[in-house]
């Protein structure tokens, strides 16, 4: 497969499909029909995640169920699904809390368990719907309750200091400053873009040069789910991007990466992992108490936008949330602050 023939998103999909085919060889053969059946309604990333989760489930059955242990995992018949009771799945969920695999200790919090139960439910729902099985025990197991997590974000002064540190590099170590001399303009453009638009890190690294439109101050991104969207940016983002593009146009990219907006020092498209490390490096110069990731920069933008507008639907639209309830879960807690302030705004009598 020639890398130059595929854009970033197509290449990611291709790599996911290759990984999925490899994992399929370690799963019961009947699951091939399931993955083909959900192909048109799920992304390659979702199917790959399902495959990883289902492999853990069938490995658990193989080790803990006397009947299933008689088969090789890839030979487990679909009839086994009708033998599974809700208590078996509950025991599996408990197992996920802590287990050891290949000498490594593995734990799952309620979010990890929720995702794995969702994978099981998807599989069972599919075969139950096409009447390949008679029972659906996964539907009878209660989804783990998620505890509300505090939104970690940068305060306004922390955002300013962060961008100052990206710009001047004075808070970096001597070794980091050597790299900073080569990447300052790129890093400032990237960090300003993340903080000024709230786009996901995958959307950021997937940007091509021609996705940037200065006539309308917008960028064309590919959202989760595969649809395209235009996200608009302000003056600070515009200035940072223009300065970087002046530099970028003089860089000869590696074959297959000619169109990429953000390049590494090897002149290849920046990876998600590289951006995560970059954000961590600069964020550590601002705060040691908050674990700042690219997603936390997204939360910072969403919080600022909601505070300024009070429009949860606008925040949902700009962040690309398909369901406004997702946005509410993350940002509506700030309504309490707004209501508390409202209590002191109206004066009944002059003091």
C-alpha positions as CSV (number, residue, x, y, z in Angstrom):
1,X,0.0,0.0,0.0
2,X,1.6,3.3,-1.1
3,X,1.3,5.8,1.6
4,X,1.3,8.7,-0.9
5,X,-1.9,7.4,-2.4
6,X,-3.9,7.9,0.8
7,X,-4.7,11.0,2.9
8,X,-4.3,10.9,6.7
9,X,-7.8,9.7,7.5
10,X,-7.8,7.0,4.7
11,X,-4.4,5.8,5.9
12,X,-5.7,5.6,9.5
13,X,-8.7,3.5,8.4
14,X,-6.5,1.2,6.3
15,X,-4.1,0.6,9.3
16,X,-7.1,-0.1,11.5
17,X,-8.5,-2.6,9.0
18,X,-5.1,-4.4,8.9
19,X,-5.0,-4.6,12.7
20,X,-8.6,-5.8,12.8
21,X,-7.9,-8.6,10.3
22,X,-5.0,-9.8,12.5
23,X,-7.1,-9.8,15.7
24,X,-9.9,-11.6,13.9
25,X,-7.6,-14.6,13.6
26,X,-7.6,-14.9,17.4
27,X,-11.4,-14.6,17.8
28,X,-14.2,-17.1,17.2
29,X,-14.7,-17.4,13.5
30,X,-18.4,-16.6,13.8
31,X,-17.6,-13.0,14.7
32,X,-16.6,-12.4,11.1
33,X,-20.3,-12.0,10.3
34,X,-20.7,-9.5,13.2
35,X,-18.0,-7.2,12.0
36,X,-19.2,-7.3,8.4
37,X,-22.8,-6.6,9.7
38,X,-21.8,-3.4,11.6
39,X,-19.4,-2.2,8.9
40,X,-21.7,0.4,7.5
41,X,-22.7,1.9,10.9
42,X,-19.4,2.0,12.7
43,X,-15.9,3.5,12.1
44,X,-12.8,1.3,11.7
45,X,-11.6,2.6,15.1
46,X,-14.8,1.5,16.8
47,X,-14.7,-2.0,15.2
48,X,-11.0,-2.3,16.2
49,X,-11.9,-1.4,19.8
50,X,-14.8,-4.0,19.8
51,X,-12.3,-6.6,18.6
52,X,-9.8,-5.9,21.4
53,X,-12.6,-6.0,24.0
54,X,-14.2,-9.2,22.7
55,X,-10.9,-10.9,22.6
56,X,-10.6,-10.3,26.4
57,X,-14.1,-11.7,26.9
58,X,-13.5,-14.9,25.0
59,X,-10.1,-15.4,26.6
60,X,-11.9,-15.1,30.0
61,X,-14.4,-17.7,28.9
62,X,-11.7,-20.0,27.6
63,X,-9.9,-19.9,31.0
64,X,-12.9,-20.0,33.3
65,X,-15.6,-22.1,31.6
66,X,-15.1,-25.8,31.5
67,X,-17.1,-26.3,28.3
68,X,-15.5,-23.4,26.4
69,X,-12.0,-24.5,27.4
70,X,-12.5,-27.7,25.2
71,X,-12.3,-25.5,22.1
72,X,-9.6,-23.4,20.6
73,X,-10.8,-19.8,20.8
74,X,-11.2,-19.4,17.1
75,X,-13.3,-22.6,17.0
76,X,-15.7,-21.6,19.7
77,X,-19.2,-22.1,18.3
78,X,-21.9,-19.5,18.3
79,X,-24.1,-21.8,20.4
80,X,-21.9,-20.8,23.4
81,X,-23.5,-17.4,23.4
82,X,-26.9,-19.0,24.4
83,X,-25.2,-20.8,27.2
84,X,-23.9,-17.6,28.9
85,X,-26.0,-16.3,31.7
86,X,-26.1,-12.7,33.1
87,X,-24.1,-14.0,36.2
88,X,-21.3,-15.1,33.9
89,X,-21.0,-11.6,32.4
90,X,-21.2,-10.1,35.9
91,X,-18.3,-12.3,36.9
92,X,-16.4,-11.1,33.8
93,X,-17.0,-7.5,34.8
94,X,-15.6,-8.2,38.2
95,X,-12.6,-9.9,36.6
96,X,-11.9,-6.8,34.6
97,X,-11.2,-4.8,37.8
98,X,-7.8,-6.5,38.1
99,X,-6.1,-9.3,36.2
100,X,-2.6,-10.2,35.1
101,X,-1.8,-10.9,31.4
102,X,1.7,-11.7,30.1
103,X,3.1,-10.6,33.4
104,X,1.4,-7.2,33.3
105,X,-1.1,-6.0,35.9
106,X,-4.2,-4.6,34.2
107,X,-7.1,-2.7,35.8
108,X,-10.3,-1.2,34.5
109,X,-12.2,1.6,36.1
110,X,-16.0,2.1,35.5
111,X,-15.3,3.7,32.1
112,X,-13.3,0.8,31.0
113,X,-15.9,-1.7,32.2
114,X,-18.7,0.3,30.6
115,X,-16.9,0.3,27.2
116,X,-16.3,-3.5,27.4
117,X,-19.9,-4.2,28.3
118,X,-21.0,-2.0,25.4
119,X,-18.9,-4.1,23.1
120,X,-20.6,-7.3,24.4
121,X,-24.0,-5.7,24.1
122,X,-23.4,-4.8,20.5
123,X,-22.3,-8.3,19.7
124,X,-25.3,-9.9,21.4
125,X,-27.8,-7.4,20.0
126,X,-26.6,-8.2,16.5
127,X,-26.9,-11.9,16.7
128,X,-30.2,-11.7,18.7
129,X,-31.6,-9.3,16.0
130,X,-30.8,-11.7,13.1
131,X,-32.2,-14.6,15.2
132,X,-28.9,-16.4,15.3
133,X,-29.3,-16.8,19.1
134,X,-32.3,-17.0,21.4
135,X,-31.0,-15.2,24.5
136,X,-29.5,-11.8,25.2
137,X,-27.9,-11.9,28.6
138,X,-25.7,-8.8,28.0
139,X,-28.9,-6.7,27.9
140,X,-29.8,-7.9,31.5
141,X,-26.5,-6.8,33.0
142,X,-26.5,-3.3,34.5
143,X,-24.1,-0.8,32.9
144,X,-21.5,0.4,35.5
145,X,-22.4,3.7,36.9
146,X,-19.9,6.5,36.0
147,X,-18.9,8.8,38.8
148,X,-18.9,12.4,37.8
149,X,-15.3,13.6,37.1
150,X,-14.3,17.2,37.6
151,X,-13.4,18.9,34.4
152,X,-9.6,19.6,34.3
153,X,-8.8,22.8,32.4
154,X,-6.5,25.7,32.3
155,X,-7.5,29.0,33.9
156,X,-7.2,32.1,31.8
157,X,-3.9,33.2,33.3
158,X,-2.5,29.7,32.8
159,X,-3.5,29.8,29.1
160,X,-1.6,33.1,28.7
161,X,1.5,31.8,30.5
162,X,1.4,28.5,28.5
163,X,1.4,30.4,25.2
164,X,4.1,32.7,26.5
165,X,6.2,29.7,27.4
166,X,5.7,28.2,23.9
167,X,6.7,31.5,22.4
168,X,9.8,32.2,24.3
169,X,10.9,28.8,25.6
170,X,12.5,30.3,28.7
171,X,10.9,27.8,31.1
172,X,12.2,24.8,29.2
173,X,15.3,22.8,30.0
174,X,18.5,23.5,28.1
175,X,18.0,20.4,26.0
176,X,14.4,21.3,25.3
177,X,15.4,24.8,24.3
178,X,17.7,23.4,21.5
179,X,14.7,21.7,19.9
180,X,12.6,24.8,20.6
181,X,14.7,26.9,18.4
182,X,13.7,24.6,15.5
183,X,10.0,24.2,16.4
184,X,8.9,27.4,18.1
185,X,6.8,28.7,15.2
186,X,5.2,25.3,14.6
187,X,4.5,24.7,18.3
188,X,3.0,28.1,18.8
189,X,0.7,27.7,15.8
190,X,-0.4,24.2,16.9
191,X,-1.0,25.1,20.6
192,X,-2.8,28.3,19.6
193,X,-5.0,26.3,17.2
194,X,-5.9,23.7,19.8
195,X,-6.7,26.4,22.4
196,X,-8.5,28.7,20.0
197,X,-10.8,26.1,18.3
198,X,-11.2,23.2,20.7
199,X,-10.6,20.7,17.9
200,X,-9.6,17.1,18.8
201,X,-5.9,16.1,18.5
202,X,-6.8,13.6,15.7
203,X,-8.5,16.4,13.8
204,X,-5.5,18.6,14.3
205,X,-2.9,16.1,13.0
206,X,-5.1,15.2,10.1
207,X,-5.1,18.8,8.7
208,X,-3.6,19.4,5.3
209,X,-2.3,22.7,4.1
210,X,-5.3,23.2,1.8
211,X,-7.7,22.7,4.7
212,X,-6.8,26.2,5.9
213,X,-8.9,29.0,4.5
214,X,-7.8,32.5,5.4
215,X,-10.5,34.1,3.3
216,X,-13.1,32.9,5.8
217,X,-10.7,32.1,8.7
218,X,-11.8,28.5,8.8
219,X,-10.3,25.0,8.8
220,X,-11.9,21.9,7.2
221,X,-11.7,19.0,9.6
222,X,-12.9,15.4,9.6
223,X,-15.0,14.7,12.7
224,X,-15.5,11.5,14.6
225,X,-17.9,9.5,12.5
226,X,-16.3,10.5,9.3
227,X,-18.2,13.7,8.4
228,X,-16.5,16.9,7.4
229,X,-17.0,20.2,9.2
230,X,-15.8,23.8,9.0
231,X,-14.4,25.3,12.3
232,X,-13.7,29.0,12.4
233,X,-10.9,30.7,14.2
234,X,-10.0,34.2,15.5
235,X,-7.3,36.7,14.9
236,X,-4.7,35.1,17.3
237,X,-5.0,31.7,15.6
238,X,-4.9,33.4,12.1
239,X,-1.6,35.2,13.0
240,X,0.0,32.1,14.4
241,X,-1.0,29.9,11.4
242,X,0.2,32.5,8.9
243,X,3.6,32.8,10.5
244,X,3.9,29.0,10.5
245,X,2.8,28.6,6.9
246,X,5.5,31.0,5.8
247,X,8.0,28.6,7.3
248,X,6.1,25.5,6.2
249,X,6.1,26.4,2.5
250,X,9.9,26.2,2.6
251,X,10.1,22.7,4.1
252,X,10.4,19.7,1.7
253,X,8.2,17.0,3.3
254,X,8.9,13.3,3.1
255,X,7.1,11.4,0.4
256,X,3.5,10.8,1.4
257,X,3.5,13.8,3.7
258,X,3.7,16.6,1.2
259,X,0.2,17.9,2.1
260,X,0.4,17.6,5.8
261,X,0.0,20.9,7.7
262,X,2.0,20.1,10.8
263,X,5.3,18.3,10.3
264,X,7.8,16.7,12.6
265,X,11.5,17.4,12.6
266,X,11.8,14.4,10.3
267,X,9.5,16.2,7.9
268,X,6.7,13.7,8.3
269,X,3.1,14.4,9.5
270,X,3.0,14.8,13.2
271,X,1.4,11.9,15.0
272,X,-1.2,12.0,17.8
273,X,1.4,10.7,20.2
274,X,3.9,13.5,19.2
275,X,1.3,16.2,19.9
276,X,0.4,14.6,23.3
277,X,4.1,14.7,24.3
278,X,4.4,18.3,23.0
279,X,1.4,19.4,25.1
280,X,2.7,17.7,28.2
281,X,6.1,19.3,27.8
282,X,4.8,22.8,27.6
283,X,2.0,22.3,30.2
284,X,4.5,21.1,32.8
285,X,6.0,24.6,32.7
286,X,2.7,26.1,33.8
287,X,1.2,23.7,36.3
288,X,2.3,20.5,38.1
289,X,-1.0,19.9,39.8
290,X,-3.1,19.5,36.6
291,X,-2.5,16.7,34.2
292,X,-2.9,18.6,30.9
293,X,-3.5,16.7,27.7
294,X,-4.7,17.8,24.3
295,X,-8.2,16.9,25.4
296,X,-7.9,19.2,28.4
297,X,-7.1,22.0,26.0
298,X,-10.3,21.1,24.3
299,X,-12.1,21.3,27.7
300,X,-10.4,24.7,28.3
301,X,-11.9,26.0,25.0
302,X,-15.3,24.6,25.7
303,X,-15.4,26.1,29.2
304,X,-14.4,29.5,28.0
305,X,-16.9,29.5,25.1
306,X,-19.7,28.4,27.5
307,X,-18.8,31.1,30.0
308,X,-18.8,33.8,27.4
309,X,-22.0,32.7,25.6
310,X,-24.0,30.6,28.0
311,X,-25.2,28.8,24.9
312,X,-24.8,25.0,25.5
313,X,-26.1,24.3,21.9
314,X,-23.4,26.5,20.4
315,X,-20.7,24.8,22.5
316,X,-22.0,21.3,21.4
317,X,-22.0,22.4,17.7
318,X,-18.5,23.9,17.8
319,X,-17.0,20.9,19.6
320,X,-18.7,18.5,17.3
321,X,-20.8,16.7,19.9
322,X,-23.7,14.8,18.1
323,X,-25.7,14.8,21.3
324,X,-26.0,18.0,23.3
325,X,-26.4,15.9,26.5
326,X,-22.8,15.0,26.1
327,X,-21.9,18.6,26.3
328,X,-24.2,19.2,29.2
329,X,-22.6,16.4,31.2
330,X,-19.2,18.2,30.8
331,X,-20.1,21.9,31.1
332,X,-23.6,22.3,32.6
333,X,-22.1,22.1,36.1
334,X,-21.0,25.7,35.5
335,X,-24.6,26.6,35.6
336,X,-24.3,26.4,39.4
337,X,-21.7,29.1,39.3
338,X,-23.9,31.3,37.1
339,X,-26.9,30.7,39.4
340,X,-24.9,31.6,42.5
341,X,-23.8,34.8,40.9
342,X,-27.4,35.6,39.9
343,X,-28.4,35.4,43.5
344,X,-26.3,38.5,44.3
345,X,-27.0,40.5,41.1
346,X,-30.6,41.7,42.0
347,X,-30.6,44.1,44.9
348,X,-33.9,44.5,46.9
349,X,-32.8,47.5,49.0
350,X,-29.9,49.8,48.8
351,X,-27.6,49.2,51.7
